[in-house]
Amino acid sequence: MTEEYFDEMRKFGHEDDMRYRMLMRGVKNLLEQRKREKSKLLKAIQHRHRKKDLRADKWS
């Protein structure tokens, strides 16, 4: 979450329900972003570990 997001959240009072809604929305977005980054990383790792089509050649 960016500093702008926290600045907007700080404008709301502690008793305001919108403050908590914004906080929960920000945490949800942060978790979704981490999940997307993790899935990209896992795909890259799986791509590296794929076995290439190995074929035997003649001995020299």
Secondary structure, DSSP 4 states (H G I P E B T S, - for coil): --HHHHHHHHHS-TT-HHHHHHHHHHHHHHHHHHHHHHHHHHHHHHHHHPPP--------
